[in-house]
Amino acid sequence: MIPLSFAQRRLWFLGRFGDVGSAYNMPFVIRLKGVLDESALAAAVADVVGQAADRAGDFRR
């Protein structure tokens, strides 16, 4: 198991004992115009998903 980073430990602590609030969840919408490069979009989404999987911690209690 990979140890948690300081930020992950902080989020775990706040989620368990405090109030995380809405600061970590900021939904928004952006309207873009133009031609969509589907392969670039797919690559960007795959990159974000890969980074999230790399940074995911183990929050077992």
Backbone as CSV, one residue per row, in Angstrom:
resi,resn,N_x,N_y,N_z,CA_x,CA_y,CA_z,C_x,C_y,C_z
1,MET,0.846,-1.173,0.000,0.000,0.000,0.000,0.893,1.238,0.000
2,ILE,0.543,2.216,-0.838,1.279,3.470,-0.931,0.806,4.394,0.187
3,PRO,1.721,5.017,0.912,1.290,5.929,1.974,0.560,7.143,1.411
4,LEU,-0.333,7.684,2.212,-1.105,8.853,1.806,-0.243,10.107,1.858
5,SER,-0.533,11.021,0.946,0.144,12.310,0.970,-0.453,13.156,2.100
6,PHE,0.204,14.270,2.388,-0.317,15.170,3.414,-1.730,15.632,3.061
7,ALA,-1.950,15.988,1.790,-3.277,16.469,1.365,-4.329,15.371,1.524
8,GLN,-3.985,14.131,1.203,-4.934,13.033,1.356,-5.248,12.782,2.826
9,ARG,-4.221,12.846,3.681,-4.467,12.671,5.118,-5.350,13.782,5.658
10,ARG,-5.140,15.007,5.170,-5.962,16.134,5.610,-7.420,15.933,5.203
11,LEU,-7.642,15.531,3.949,-9.013,15.283,3.496,-9.664,14.151,4.281
12,TRP,-8.900,13.100,4.557,-9.442,11.990,5.342,-9.847,12.489,6.725
13,PHE,-8.961,13.263,7.365,-9.251,13.782,8.698,-10.485,14.662,8.681
14,LEU,-10.552,15.596,7.733,-11.707,16.493,7.664,-12.988,15.727,7.377
15,GLY,-12.919,14.742,6.505,-14.094,13.945,6.201,-14.561,13.102,7.376
16,ARG,-13.624,12.663,8.180,-13.963,11.800,9.309,-14.370,12.586,10.546
17,PHE,-13.660,13.683,10.826,-13.868,14.389,12.091,-14.361,15.817,11.940
18,GLY,-14.331,16.355,10.753,-14.709,17.754,10.591,-15.703,17.934,9.469
19,ASP,-15.670,19.090,8.899,-16.587,19.438,7.824,-15.775,19.807,6.590
20,VAL,-15.803,18.948,5.578,-15.061,19.220,4.353,-15.691,20.386,3.616
21,GLY,-16.992,20.496,3.639,-17.679,21.599,2.984,-17.675,21.453,1.467
22,SER,-18.037,22.517,0.813,-18.156,22.473,-0.644,-16.899,22.953,-1.356
23,ALA,-15.854,23.282,-0.620,-14.642,23.812,-1.244,-13.990,22.809,-2.183
24,TYR,-14.168,21.526,-1.939,-13.542,20.509,-2.774,-14.465,20.021,-3.885
25,ASN,-15.674,20.520,-3.923,-16.646,20.145,-4.947,-17.202,21.413,-5.569
26,MET,-16.608,21.834,-6.667,-17.040,23.068,-7.303,-17.484,22.775,-8.733
27,PRO,-18.750,22.381,-8.908,-19.226,22.092,-10.263,-19.358,23.378,-11.084
28,PHE,-19.104,23.267,-12.372,-19.259,24.403,-13.263,-19.480,23.892,-14.677
29,VAL,-19.970,24.758,-15.525,-20.240,24.424,-16.922,-19.513,25.431,-17.797
30,ILE,-18.892,24.936,-18.847,-18.238,25.798,-19.829,-18.812,25.461,-21.199
31,ARG,-19.244,26.468,-21.917,-19.747,26.256,-23.270,-18.633,26.590,-24.260
32,LEU,-18.278,25.621,-25.065,-17.225,25.807,-26.062,-17.829,25.783,-27.453
33,LYS,-17.225,26.512,-28.349,-17.685,26.528,-29.741,-16.551,26.048,-30.631
34,GLY,-16.904,25.429,-31.735,-15.882,24.967,-32.672,-15.968,23.465,-32.884
35,VAL,-15.019,22.965,-33.627,-14.972,21.543,-33.953,-14.323,20.788,-32.802
36,LEU,-14.930,19.677,-32.418,-14.416,18.855,-31.331,-13.399,17.859,-31.871
37,ASP,-12.201,17.876,-31.324,-11.183,16.887,-31.655,-11.379,15.721,-30.692
38,GLU,-12.118,14.706,-31.164,-12.506,13.603,-30.288,-11.310,12.832,-29.752
39,SER,-10.273,12.652,-30.562,-9.116,11.907,-30.075,-8.373,12.691,-28.990
40,ALA,-8.301,14.003,-29.124,-7.669,14.821,-28.092,-8.484,14.795,-26.800
41,LEU,-9.806,14.846,-26.934,-10.668,14.773,-25.753,-10.512,13.430,-25.056
42,ALA,-10.518,12.350,-25.829,-10.354,11.012,-25.246,-9.008,10.891,-24.532
43,ALA,-7.946,11.430,-25.124,-6.631,11.371,-24.497,-6.599,12.187,-23.206
44,ALA,-7.242,13.349,-23.204,-7.272,14.200,-22.010,-8.041,13.528,-20.881
45,VAL,-9.186,12.943,-21.202,-9.981,12.258,-20.176,-9.206,11.063,-19.624
46,ALA,-8.566,10.296,-20.499,-7.773,9.148,-20.048,-6.638,9.604,-19.138
47,ASP,-6.029,10.744,-19.441,-4.951,11.268,-18.617,-5.456,11.665,-17.235
48,VAL,-6.591,12.335,-17.186,-7.164,12.741,-15.897,-7.547,11.513,-15.075
49,VAL,-8.171,10.535,-15.704,-8.558,9.314,-14.992,-7.319,8.587,-14.480
50,GLY,-6.278,8.533,-15.295,-5.037,7.896,-14.869,-4.401,8.599,-13.688
51,GLN,-4.409,9.920,-13.700,-3.849,10.678,-12.581,-4.662,10.459,-11.318
52,ALA,-5.986,10.412,-11.449,-6.838,10.195,-10.280,-6.569,8.819,-9.689
53,ALA,-6.395,7.817,-10.545,-6.115,6.464,-10.056,-4.753,6.419,-9.363
54,ASP,-3.773,7.142,-9.884,-2.445,7.175,-9.267,-2.473,7.839,-7.903
55,ARG,-3.328,8.837,-7.751,-3.372,9.610,-6.505,-4.367,9.063,-5.492
56,ALA,-5.147,8.087,-5.875,-6.166,7.554,-4.966,-5.493,6.910,-3.761
57,GLY,-6.037,7.170,-2.625,-5.497,6.592,-1.399,-6.392,5.486,-0.891
58,ASP,-5.922,4.815,0.097,-6.691,3.753,0.725,-7.246,4.300,2.019
59,PHE,-8.556,4.517,2.049,-9.193,5.143,3.207,-9.928,4.122,4.070
60,ARG,-9.399,2.924,4.163,-10.058,1.908,5.007,-10.010,2.348,6.458
61,ARG,-11.086,2.053,7.159,-11.152,2.426,8.591,-10.741,1.274,9.446
